Amino acid sequence: SDAINESSTSGQRRDVSAAATSAAASKAGASSSSSSSTSTAATAAPLSVRVLLDRVRMVLKQRGTTGIAELGRAFRIADDSGDRVLSLSEFFKMLRDFGVHVSRDEFETLAEYFDRDASGSVDYQEFLVALRGDLNGTRLGAVRDAFSLFDRPGDGVVNIDDLRDSFSAKRH
């Protein structure tokens, strides 16, 4: 079965069933990062979180899933139970459905990264935070410039008075 076994013995333990690992390894085929022809996806060293996240982001981008609205839609589609969190089974299925084929160790690495609160599931906020990535220097500068336009007194806080002073309905 292509299911994830979820158990919590000492903390949250994440396991991909042998069949899921085998299926992921066979789908990955020649794209395995291992240089040894005798290594399997299950025994190869897992890729770093950054490499795995880049792979997930690339696949999402190729599918046209780039903005928050599209990410929200992808999350809701993957949430089979409708409880607004992805169980590890739902998370694994989402990755597989998107065409992100990972080994057991790679899945565990991703699951641990996405599951920031170690609850054994991935909520929408965790999903967004994990996927959004860091702002590059240009985007960070643009955010700081925009913030400074609203933070008129320069106190590092934008409050309702700052917003009121920044906008005038007369100009719109």
C-alpha positions in Angstrom: 0.0 0.0 0.0 1.1 3.6 -0.7 0.4 4.7 2.8 2.4 6.3 5.6 2.4 4.6 8.9 2.0 7.1 11.7 2.9 6.2 15.2 4.1 8.1 18.3 6.2 5.9 20.5 8.9 8.3 21.7 7.9 11.6 20.0 6.5 11.6 16.5 7.9 8.7 14.4 7.5 8.9 10.7 7.6 5.8 8.5 6.8 5.3 4.9 5.7 1.8 4.2 8.0 -0.4 2.2 5.7 -0.4 -0.7 5.5 3.4 -0.8 9.3 3.5 -0.6 9.6 1.0 -3.4 7.1 2.8 -5.5 8.9 6.2 -5.0 12.2 4.6 -5.8 11.0 3.0 -9.0 9.3 6.2 -10.2 12.5 8.2 -9.4 14.4 5.8 -11.7 17.5 7.3 -13.2 17.0 10.7 -11.5 18.3 9.2 -8.2 21.0 11.4 -6.7 23.2 8.4 -5.9 26.3 7.8 -8.0 26.4 4.1 -7.1 24.5 1.8 -9.3 24.0 -0.6 -6.5 22.4 1.9 -4.1 18.6 2.2 -3.8 16.6 5.2 -3.0 15.9 3.8 0.4 19.6 3.3 1.3 21.1 6.4 -0.4 21.9 9.4 1.8 18.9 11.7 1.9 19.1 15.0 0.1 19.3 18.2 2.1 16.2 20.0 3.1 17.1 22.9 0.7 17.5 20.5 -2.3 14.2 18.8 -1.5 12.4 22.1 -1.0 13.8 23.3 -4.3 12.4 20.2 -6.0 9.0 20.6 -4.4 8.9 24.4 -5.4 10.0 23.6 -8.9 7.3 21.0 -9.4 4.7 23.4 -8.0 5.8 26.1 -10.3 5.7 23.8 -13.3 2.1 23.0 -12.3 1.3 26.8 -12.2 1.0 26.7 -8.4 3.0 29.9 -7.6 0.8 32.2 -5.4 -0.8 31.9 -2.0 -4.2 31.3 -3.6 -2.9 28.4 -5.7 -1.0 27.0 -2.7 -4.2 27.1 -0.6 -6.0 25.3 -3.4 -3.3 22.6 -3.6 -3.5 22.2 0.2 -7.3 21.9 0.3 -7.2 19.3 -2.5 -4.6 17.3 -0.6 -6.6 17.5 2.7 -8.8 14.4 2.1 -10.2 14.5 5.6 -11.2 18.2 5.4 -9.7 18.9 8.8 -7.4 21.7 7.6 -4.3 19.8 8.4 -2.4 17.3 6.3 -1.7 14.0 8.0 1.6 12.4 7.0 -0.4 10.1 4.7 -2.1 13.1 3.0 1.3 14.9 2.8 3.0 11.9 1.2 0.1 11.5 -1.2 0.2 15.2 -2.2 3.9 14.9 -2.9 3.4 11.8 -5.0 0.4 13.4 -6.8 2.5 16.4 -7.7 5.2 14.2 -9.1 7.7 14.7 -6.3 9.1 11.2 -5.8 11.2 10.9 -2.6 12.9 8.1 -0.7 11.8 7.1 2.8 14.6 9.2 4.3 13.9 12.2 2.1 10.2 12.0 3.0 11.1 12.0 6.7 13.4 15.0 6.2 10.6 16.9 4.4 8.0 15.9 7.0 10.1 17.0 9.9 10.8 20.3 8.1 7.2 21.1 7.3 5.9 19.9 10.7 7.3 22.8 12.6 5.4 22.0 15.8 6.1 18.2 15.7 2.4 17.5 15.9 2.7 14.6 13.4 0.7 16.7 10.8 1.2 19.7 8.6 -1.2 22.6 9.0 -1.7 25.3 6.4 0.5 27.9 8.2 3.4 25.3 8.4 2.8 24.5 4.7 3.1 28.1 3.6 6.0 29.0 5.8 8.0 26.0 4.6 7.3 26.7 0.9 7.6 30.5 0.8 11.3 30.5 1.1 13.5 33.4 2.0 13.2 36.8 0.4 16.0 37.6 -1.9 17.8 41.0 -1.3 15.7 42.8 -3.9 12.4 41.7 -2.5 13.5 42.3 1.1 14.5 45.8 0.1 11.1 46.4 -1.5 9.3 45.2 1.6 11.5 47.5 3.8 10.8 50.5 1.5 7.1 49.8 1.5 7.1 49.5 5.3 9.0 52.7 5.8 6.4 54.6 3.7 3.7 53.6 6.2 5.9 53.9 9.4 6.0 57.7 9.3 7.3 58.3 12.8 10.0 55.6 12.2 9.2 53.7 15.4 9.2 50.2 13.6 5.4 49.8 14.0 2.7 50.5 11.5 -0.5 51.3 13.3 -3.9 52.5 12.2 -2.9 56.2 12.6 0.1 55.6 10.3 -2.2 54.0 7.7 -4.8 56.8 8.0 -2.0 59.4 7.5 -0.7 57.5 4.4 -4.0 57.2 2.5 -6.5 59.7 1.5 -9.8 58.6 -0.1 -9.9 62.0 -1.9 -7.1 60.9 -4.2 -8.9 57.7 -5.3 
